[in-house]
Amino acid sequence: MSRFVEMTHENGTKLSVNVDLVVSFSPLGGDDLRGTVISFGYSAGEKNMTRNVRVIDAYDAVTSKFASAR
């Protein structure tokens, strides 16, 4: 069963991010409070792909949400 965490994209749109697809997190621009870049992986046919999503949630808040969801 997939688990999702609610985030806010940098354009204000609400996102549900699948916890099982997330590969890594990093602070946006190296600033923990500015936002977070979430990288996740998925398959597209025979290719393995990655995608980055920028959210306005602070880095510590994002990692905390994902830690409690896992």
Buried (B, 14 or more C-beta within 10 A) or exposed (E): EEEEBEBEBBEEEEBEBEBEBBEEBEBBEEEBEEBBBBBBEEEEEEEEEEEEBBBBBBBEBBBEBBEEBE
